[in-house]
Amino acid sequence: MFNSLFYRRLYEWYETQHRVLPWRETDDAYAIWLSEIILQQTRVAQGMEYYMRFIARWPNIETLAAADEAEVLREWQGLGYYSRARNLHKAAQLVVANGWTPFPTRFEDIRSLPGIGDYTAGAIASFAYNAPYPAMDGNVYRVVARLLDIDEAFDTTAGKKLFHQHIETILDRENARLFNSAIMEFGALQCTPVLGDNCQQCPLQEFCLGYAHHTAELLPIRKPRPKVRDRWFTYHIYLCGDKTLLQRREAKDIWYHLYEFPCTEEQTEDKYPFTHVLSHQKLHARFLVHRVQKMPELPGTFVIHWDELNDYALSRLTLRALDTLRTALPN
Ligand code: SF4
């Protein structure tokens, strides 16, 4: 089914349509890895800014490994999913400790690093070394589901296995770099979640079973989503002269090792002014400003000058609140 005409069509489309992205113009495995970690759960436009900053500040794995975790988190601030930043840093240190610099070349070694799953390992191995591994991101799952009219959920263990078997048969093993780049970009720009009239101008239309069977728009299938959990946070911004109180989140929970104002959590149905949606949690938050003569002594907190706040990695929710409340706060 996937003959040479299929690949020619896909590659011709890619040559003329693809976006120019700095991490697709390089075969530096470190730069590719950095971009892939940043782009997990992040839009390209936002990721680009962070990628440029990271690569300028830590141009290779040795410099990243030598950085403090706090510095890396600080640079990551605003991107969310902070475990990515912690894993990035941990992985850099492991690569250096194992003598794998400038970056591991074996798929198994790449895959063994923290924060790297099958997709990221495949992307690095194929983009950097043209090694014959697929890189199945959400876009590729969608394209494969539609081309082959697969009505199994792709995000279950069994579904992933099935899709991997299929992509192995489609993968152009001699040209894995080009194939993976092309099919990912094809999913991002042509075979998009909402199709509109994309199928009418699609160079792969004659190969597409989803199009032939009128099922394309319904694919891919996902497993039912887990219920979102609501949480209510009250943050206390204590102001004593030009000082305030901060704490570091130590529990294995969201925002591990980020900083925040002293916080209490309670179960309530009250309406709070800020909401922040994470993948499985909806946070409701309020920020209370207390002007005090003497700082309260709260366990786990420490005093900083207000203008040092920028030195600490804060959650996006807190940054948003600080912006909204700025008239009530010191400059
Ligand atoms: S015909 Fe439509 S569904 Fe099929 S690959 Fe092209 S854009 Fe995707």
Residues whose N, C-alpha, C, O or C-beta is under 5 A from the ligand:
A	BS01	SF4	R146 Q190 C191 N198 C199 C202 L204 Q205 C208 G210 Y211 A216
